[in-house]
Amino acid sequence: MLRHRNGINILDAFLGYEDIIMIVEEKFGPKAYQLLSEEIRGLG
């Protein structure tokens, strides 16, 4: 979703029991957060 439609590269990802941590370039942080929030809320 992030890369395909918006050109945001996920540099790394860490999976935990209840968490997923994704590392993106600093300049894409706010946009990635916004897109993920919208997707979780069903607005994307």
PQR file of N, CA, C, O and H, with PARSE charges and radii, in Angstrom:
ATOM      1  N   MET A   1       0.821  -1.193   0.000 -0.4000 1.5000
ATOM      2  CA  MET A   1       0.000   0.000   0.000 -0.0000 2.0000
ATOM      3  C   MET A   1       0.865   1.257   0.000  0.5500 1.7000
ATOM      4  O   MET A   1       0.679   2.127  -0.850 -0.5500 1.4000
ATOM      5  N   LEU A   2       1.809   1.368   0.938 -0.4000 1.5000
ATOM      6  CA  LEU A   2       2.600   2.598   1.011 -0.0000 2.0000
ATOM      7  C   LEU A   2       3.437   2.810  -0.254  0.5500 1.7000
ATOM      8  O   LEU A   2       3.429   3.898  -0.830 -0.5500 1.4000
ATOM      9  H   LEU A   2       1.960   0.661   1.629  0.4000 1.0000
ATOM     10  N   ARG A   3       4.130   1.812  -0.667 -0.4000 1.5000
ATOM     11  CA  ARG A   3       5.020   1.953  -1.812 -0.0000 2.0000
ATOM     12  C   ARG A   3       4.229   2.010  -3.117  0.5500 1.7000
ATOM     13  O   ARG A   3       4.495   2.852  -3.976 -0.5500 1.4000
ATOM     14  H   ARG A   3       4.136   0.928  -0.200  0.4000 1.0000
ATOM     15  N   HIS A   4       3.287   1.137  -3.254 -0.4000 1.5000
ATOM     16  CA  HIS A   4       2.572   0.997  -4.521 -0.0000 2.0000
ATOM     17  C   HIS A   4       1.877   2.284  -4.954  0.5500 1.7000
ATOM     18  O   HIS A   4       2.022   2.709  -6.100 -0.5500 1.4000
ATOM     19  H   HIS A   4       3.071   0.454  -2.557  0.4000 1.0000
ATOM     20  N   ARG A   5       1.137   2.895  -4.063 -0.4000 1.5000
ATOM     21  CA  ARG A   5       0.333   4.068  -4.446 -0.0000 2.0000
ATOM     22  C   ARG A   5       0.991   5.404  -4.130  0.5500 1.7000
ATOM     23  O   ARG A   5       0.598   6.431  -4.682 -0.5500 1.4000
ATOM     24  H   ARG A   5       1.019   2.549  -3.132  0.4000 1.0000
ATOM     25  N   ASN A   6       1.991   5.403  -3.244 -0.4000 1.5000
ATOM     26  CA  ASN A   6       2.464   6.689  -2.741 -0.0000 2.0000
ATOM     27  C   ASN A   6       3.970   6.894  -2.798  0.5500 1.7000
ATOM     28  O   ASN A   6       4.450   7.948  -2.381 -0.5500 1.4000
ATOM     29  H   ASN A   6       2.310   4.568  -2.795  0.4000 1.0000
ATOM     30  N   GLY A   7       4.723   5.941  -3.292 -0.4000 1.5000
ATOM     31  CA  GLY A   7       6.158   6.100  -3.440 -0.0000 2.0000
ATOM     32  C   GLY A   7       6.933   6.123  -2.130  0.5500 1.7000
ATOM     33  O   GLY A   7       8.041   6.657  -2.079 -0.5500 1.4000
ATOM     34  H   GLY A   7       4.333   5.085  -3.630  0.4000 1.0000
ATOM     35  N   ILE A   8       6.370   5.556  -1.079 -0.4000 1.5000
ATOM     36  CA  ILE A   8       7.050   5.529   0.219 -0.0000 2.0000
ATOM     37  C   ILE A   8       7.696   4.164   0.384  0.5500 1.7000
ATOM     38  O   ILE A   8       7.010   3.142   0.377 -0.5500 1.4000
ATOM     39  H   ILE A   8       5.470   5.123  -1.121  0.4000 1.0000
ATOM     40  N   ASN A   9       9.022   4.145   0.533 -0.4000 1.5000
ATOM     41  CA  ASN A   9       9.741   2.897   0.726 -0.0000 2.0000
ATOM     42  C   ASN A   9       9.769   2.514   2.193  0.5500 1.7000
ATOM     43  O   ASN A   9      10.082   3.342   3.049 -0.5500 1.4000
ATOM     44  H   ASN A   9       9.579   4.975   0.539  0.4000 1.0000
ATOM     45  N   ILE A  10       9.446   1.272   2.487 -0.4000 1.5000
ATOM     46  CA  ILE A  10       9.623   0.744   3.838 -0.0000 2.0000
ATOM     47  C   ILE A  10      11.043   0.194   3.892  0.5500 1.7000
ATOM     48  O   ILE A  10      11.369  -0.771   3.200 -0.5500 1.4000
ATOM     49  H   ILE A  10       9.192   0.599   1.792  0.4000 1.0000
ATOM     50  N   LEU A  11      11.890   0.815   4.720 -0.4000 1.5000
ATOM     51  CA  LEU A  11      13.296   0.437   4.792 -0.0000 2.0000
ATOM     52  C   LEU A  11      13.507  -0.831   5.601  0.5500 1.7000
ATOM     53  O   LEU A  11      14.390  -1.630   5.289 -0.5500 1.4000
ATOM     54  H   LEU A  11      11.626   1.599   5.282  0.4000 1.0000
ATOM     55  N   ASP A  12      12.706  -1.021   6.634 -0.4000 1.5000
ATOM     56  CA  ASP A  12      12.822  -2.192   7.489 -0.0000 2.0000
ATOM     57  C   ASP A  12      11.517  -2.370   8.243  0.5500 1.7000
ATOM     58  O   ASP A  12      10.732  -1.428   8.356 -0.5500 1.4000
ATOM     59  H   ASP A  12      11.988  -0.372   6.887  0.4000 1.0000
ATOM     60  N   ALA A  13      11.279  -3.549   8.753 -0.4000 1.5000
ATOM     61  CA  ALA A  13      10.080  -3.815   9.538 -0.0000 2.0000
ATOM     62  C   ALA A  13      10.429  -4.806  10.636  0.5500 1.7000
ATOM     63  O   ALA A  13      11.197  -5.744  10.423 -0.5500 1.4000
ATOM     64  H   ALA A  13      11.916  -4.314   8.661  0.4000 1.0000
ATOM     65  N   PHE A  14       9.859  -4.587  11.803 -0.4000 1.5000
ATOM     66  CA  PHE A  14      10.058  -5.454  12.952 -0.0000 2.0000
ATOM     67  C   PHE A  14       8.692  -5.930  13.412  0.5500 1.7000
ATOM     68  O   PHE A  14       7.788  -5.124  13.627 -0.5500 1.4000
ATOM     69  H   PHE A  14       9.235  -3.825  11.975  0.4000 1.0000
ATOM     70  N   LEU A  15       8.544  -7.226  13.563 -0.4000 1.5000
ATOM     71  CA  LEU A  15       7.279  -7.810  13.973 -0.0000 2.0000
ATOM     72  C   LEU A  15       7.396  -8.329  15.396  0.5500 1.7000
ATOM     73  O   LEU A  15       8.316  -9.078  15.724 -0.5500 1.4000
ATOM     74  H   LEU A  15       9.279  -7.881  13.388  0.4000 1.0000
ATOM     75  N   GLY A  16       6.455  -7.922  16.235 -0.4000 1.5000
ATOM     76  CA  GLY A  16       6.390  -8.399  17.603 -0.0000 2.0000
ATOM     77  C   GLY A  16       5.081  -9.115  17.834  0.5500 1.7000
ATOM     78  O   GLY A  16       4.308  -9.336  16.902 -0.5500 1.4000
ATOM     79  H   GLY A  16       5.707  -7.313  15.968  0.4000 1.0000
ATOM     80  N   TYR A  17       4.837  -9.474  19.071 -0.4000 1.5000
ATOM     81  CA  TYR A  17       3.626 -10.211  19.410 -0.0000 2.0000
ATOM     82  C   TYR A  17       2.368  -9.414  19.062  0.5500 1.7000
ATOM     83  O   TYR A  17       1.424  -9.961  18.493 -0.5500 1.4000
ATOM     84  H   TYR A  17       5.465  -9.294  19.828  0.4000 1.0000
ATOM     85  N   GLU A  18       2.355  -8.126  19.402 -0.4000 1.5000
ATOM     86  CA  GLU A  18       1.189  -7.281  19.122 -0.0000 2.0000
ATOM     87  C   GLU A  18       1.535  -6.036  18.318  0.5500 1.7000
ATOM     88  O   GLU A  18       0.680  -5.169  18.137 -0.5500 1.4000
ATOM     89  H   GLU A  18       3.122  -7.682  19.865  0.4000 1.0000
ATOM     90  N   ASP A  19       2.764  -5.928  17.835 -0.4000 1.5000
ATOM     91  CA  ASP A  19       3.217  -4.705  17.180 -0.0000 2.0000
ATOM     92  C   ASP A  19       3.854  -4.990  15.834  0.5500 1.7000
ATOM     93  O   ASP A  19       4.422  -6.058  15.608 -0.5500 1.4000
ATOM     94  H   ASP A  19       3.458  -6.632  17.982  0.4000 1.0000
ATOM     95  N   ILE A  20       3.748  -4.029  14.960 -0.4000 1.5000
ATOM     96  CA  ILE A  20       4.518  -4.000  13.726 -0.0000 2.0000
ATOM     97  C   ILE A  20       5.170  -2.622  13.670  0.5500 1.7000
ATOM     98  O   ILE A  20       4.481  -1.602  13.699 -0.5500 1.4000
ATOM     99  H   ILE A  20       3.286  -3.162  15.144  0.4000 1.0000
ATOM    100  N   ILE A  21       6.475  -2.596  13.592 -0.4000 1.5000
ATOM    101  CA  ILE A  21       7.213  -1.335  13.512 -0.0000 2.0000
ATOM    102  C   ILE A  21       7.824  -1.255  12.125  0.5500 1.7000
ATOM    103  O   ILE A  21       8.595  -2.126  11.723 -0.5500 1.4000
ATOM    104  H   ILE A  21       7.035  -3.425  13.568  0.4000 1.0000
ATOM    105  N   MET A  22       7.470  -0.190  11.388 -0.4000 1.5000
ATOM    106  CA  MET A  22       8.010   0.002  10.052 -0.0000 2.0000
ATOM    107  C   MET A  22       8.916   1.220  10.058  0.5500 1.7000
ATOM    108  O   MET A  22       8.578   2.258  10.627 -0.5500 1.4000
ATOM    109  H   MET A  22       6.844   0.518  11.714  0.4000 1.0000
ATOM    110  N   ILE A  23      10.058   1.084   9.425 -0.4000 1.5000
ATOM    111  CA  ILE A  23      11.027   2.163   9.318 -0.0000 2.0000
ATOM    112  C   ILE A  23      10.946   2.734   7.906  0.5500 1.7000
ATOM    113  O   ILE A  23      11.091   2.014   6.918 -0.5500 1.4000
ATOM    114  H   ILE A  23      10.333   0.241   8.963  0.4000 1.0000
ATOM    115  N   VAL A  24      10.710   4.041   7.833 -0.4000 1.5000
ATOM    116  CA  VAL A  24      10.667   4.743   6.552 -0.0000 2.0000
ATOM    117  C   VAL A  24      11.625   5.928   6.626  0.5500 1.7000
ATOM    118  O   VAL A  24      12.075   6.313   7.706 -0.5500 1.4000
ATOM    119  H   VAL A  24      10.592   4.625   8.635  0.4000 1.0000
ATOM    120  N   GLU A  25      11.925   6.495   5.470 -0.4000 1.5000
ATOM    121  CA  GLU A  25      12.760   7.699   5.458 -0.0000 2.0000
ATOM    122  C   GLU A  25      12.057   8.801   6.251  0.5500 1.7000
ATOM    123  O   GLU A  25      10.832   8.916   6.221 -0.5500 1.4000
ATOM    124  H   GLU A  25      11.559   6.182   4.594  0.4000 1.0000
ATOM    125  N   GLU A  26      12.841   9.602   6.953 -0.4000 1.5000
ATOM    126  CA  GLU A  26      12.284  10.641   7.825 -0.0000 2.0000
ATOM    127  C   GLU A  26      11.318  11.560   7.077  0.5500 1.7000
ATOM    128  O   GLU A  26      10.278  11.936   7.617 -0.5500 1.4000
ATOM    129  H   GLU A  26      13.837   9.508   6.978  0.4000 1.0000
ATOM    130  N   LYS A  27      11.653  11.919   5.851 -0.4000 1.5000
ATOM    131  CA  LYS A  27      10.797  12.848   5.103 -0.0000 2.0000
ATOM    132  C   LYS A  27       9.426  12.257   4.787  0.5500 1.7000
ATOM    133  O   LYS A  27       8.481  13.001   4.524 -0.5500 1.4000
ATOM    134  H   LYS A  27      12.498  11.613   5.413  0.4000 1.0000
ATOM    135  N   PHE A  28       9.304  10.927   4.809 -0.4000 1.5000
ATOM    136  CA  PHE A  28       8.032  10.269   4.523 -0.0000 2.0000
ATOM    137  C   PHE A  28       7.269   9.887   5.789  0.5500 1.7000
ATOM    138  O   PHE A  28       6.146   9.391   5.696 -0.5500 1.4000
ATOM    139  H   PHE A  28      10.072  10.323   5.023  0.4000 1.0000
ATOM    140  N   GLY A  29       7.847  10.103   6.960 -0.4000 1.5000
ATOM    141  CA  GLY A  29       7.220   9.695   8.216 -0.0000 2.0000
ATOM    142  C   GLY A  29       5.801  10.200   8.409  0.5500 1.7000
ATOM    143  O   GLY A  29       4.896   9.392   8.616 -0.5500 1.4000
ATOM    144  H   GLY A  29       8.760  10.506   7.036  0.4000 1.0000
ATOM    145  N   PRO A  30       5.574  11.506   8.348 -0.5600 1.5000
ATOM    146  CA  PRO A  30       4.213  12.015   8.554  0.2800 2.0000
ATOM    147  C   PRO A  30       3.201  11.480   7.544  0.5500 1.7000
ATOM    148  O   PRO A  30       2.079  11.137   7.915 -0.5500 1.4000
ATOM    149  N   LYS A  31       3.586  11.407   6.279 -0.4000 1.5000
ATOM    150  CA  LYS A  31       2.673  10.905   5.248 -0.0000 2.0000
ATOM    151  C   LYS A  31       2.375   9.418   5.472  0.5500 1.7000
ATOM    152  O   LYS A  31       1.231   8.986   5.332 -0.5500 1.4000
ATOM    153  H   LYS A  31       4.498  11.685   5.978  0.4000 1.0000
ATOM    154  N   ALA A  32       3.403   8.637   5.819 -0.4000 1.5000
ATOM    155  CA  ALA A  32       3.200   7.212   6.077 -0.0000 2.0000
ATOM    156  C   ALA A  32       2.260   7.019   7.259  0.5500 1.7000
ATOM    157  O   ALA A  32       1.377   6.163   7.222 -0.5500 1.4000
ATOM    158  H   ALA A  32       4.332   8.988   5.932  0.4000 1.0000
ATOM    159  N   TYR A  33       2.448   7.811   8.302 -0.4000 1.5000
ATOM    160  CA  TYR A  33       1.573   7.720   9.479 -0.0000 2.0000
ATOM    161  C   TYR A  33       0.126   8.052   9.100  0.5500 1.7000
ATOM    162  O   TYR A  33      -0.805   7.351   9.498 -0.5500 1.4000
ATOM    163  H   TYR A  33       3.166   8.507   8.332  0.4000 1.0000
ATOM    164  N   GLN A  34      -0.047   9.108   8.341 -0.4000 1.5000
ATOM    165  CA  GLN A  34      -1.390   9.511   7.909 -0.0000 2.0000
ATOM    166  C   GLN A  34      -2.053   8.406   7.094  0.5500 1.7000
ATOM    167  O   GLN A  34      -3.208   8.062   7.343 -0.5500 1.4000
ATOM    168  H   GLN A  34       0.709   9.677   8.018  0.4000 1.0000
ATOM    169  N   LEU A  35      -1.335   7.852   6.126 -0.4000 1.5000
ATOM    170  CA  LEU A  35      -1.907   6.817   5.266 -0.0000 2.0000
ATOM    171  C   LEU A  35      -2.263   5.558   6.052  0.5500 1.7000
ATOM    172  O   LEU A  35      -3.319   4.966   5.833 -0.5500 1.4000
ATOM    173  H   LEU A  35      -0.396   8.132   5.923  0.4000 1.0000
ATOM    174  N   LEU A  36      -1.388   5.152   6.963 -0.4000 1.5000
ATOM    175  CA  LEU A  36      -1.676   3.972   7.765 -0.0000 2.0000
ATOM    176  C   LEU A  36      -2.870   4.203   8.688  0.5500 1.7000
ATOM    177  O   LEU A  36      -3.706   3.317   8.861 -0.5500 1.4000
ATOM    178  H   LEU A  36      -0.530   5.633   7.141  0.4000 1.0000
ATOM    179  N   SER A  37      -2.945   5.381   9.274 -0.4000 1.5000
ATOM    180  CA  SER A  37      -4.079   5.703  10.134 -0.0000 2.0000
ATOM    181  C   SER A  37      -5.395   5.658   9.372  0.5500 1.7000
ATOM    182  O   SER A  37      -6.388   5.119   9.861 -0.5500 1.4000
ATOM    183  H   SER A  37      -2.266   6.101   9.134  0.4000 1.0000
ATOM    184  N   GLU A  38      -5.396   6.225   8.174 -0.4000 1.5000
ATOM    185  CA  GLU A  38      -6.598   6.215   7.346 -0.0000 2.0000
ATOM    186  C   GLU A  38      -6.973   4.785   6.944  0.5500 1.7000
ATOM    187  O   GLU A  38      -8.153   4.435   6.920 -0.5500 1.4000
ATOM    188  H   GLU A  38      -4.590   6.662   7.776  0.4000 1.0000
ATOM    189  N   GLU A  39      -5.990   3.978   6.636 -0.4000 1.5000
ATOM    190  CA  GLU A  39      -6.250   2.595   6.245 -0.0000 2.0000
ATOM    191  C   GLU A  39      -6.841   1.814   7.419  0.5500 1.7000
ATOM    192  O   GLU A  39      -7.767   1.025   7.230 -0.5500 1.4000
ATOM    193  H   GLU A  39      -5.031   4.262   6.655  0.4000 1.0000
ATOM    194  N   ILE A  40      -6.323   2.022   8.613 -0.4000 1.5000
ATOM    195  CA  ILE A  40      -6.821   1.328   9.797 -0.0000 2.0000
ATOM    196  C   ILE A  40      -8.264   1.741  10.100  0.5500 1.7000
ATOM    197  O   ILE A  40      -9.086   0.911  10.485 -0.5500 1.4000
ATOM    198  H   ILE A  40      -5.571   2.663   8.767  0.4000 1.0000
ATOM    199  N   ARG A  41      -8.559   3.023   9.923 -0.4000 1.5000
ATOM    200  CA  ARG A  41      -9.911   3.518  10.173 -0.0000 2.0000
ATOM    201  C   ARG A  41     -10.886   3.214   9.039  0.5500 1.7000
ATOM    202  O   ARG A  41     -12.084   3.473   9.152 -0.5500 1.4000
ATOM    203  H   ARG A  41      -7.890   3.698   9.610  0.4000 1.0000
ATOM    204  N   GLY A  42     -10.359   2.659   7.943 -0.4000 1.5000
ATOM    205  CA  GLY A  42     -11.219   2.305   6.822 -0.0000 2.0000
ATOM    206  C   GLY A  42     -11.503   3.455   5.875  0.5500 1.7000
ATOM    207  O   GLY A  42     -12.466   3.408   5.110 -0.5500 1.4000
ATOM    208  H   GLY A  42      -9.385   2.448   7.851  0.4000 1.0000
ATOM    209  N   LEU A  43     -10.669   4.490   5.919 -0.4000 1.5000
ATOM    210  CA  LEU A  43     -10.885   5.651   5.045 -0.0000 2.0000
ATOM    211  C   LEU A  43     -10.056   5.583   3.766  0.5500 1.7000
ATOM    212  O   LEU A  43     -10.258   6.383   2.853 -0.5500 1.4000
ATOM    213  H   LEU A  43      -9.886   4.527   6.540  0.4000 1.0000
ATOM    214  N   GLY A  44      -9.125   4.631   3.697 -0.4000 1.5000
ATOM    215  CA  GLY A  44      -8.204   4.567   2.556 -0.0000 2.0000
ATOM    216  C   GLY A  44      -8.724   3.819   1.377  0.5500 1.7000
ATOM    217  O   GLY A  44      -8.033   3.704   0.365 -0.5500 1.4000
ATOM    218  H   GLY A  44      -8.961   3.981   4.439  0.4000 1.0000
TER
END
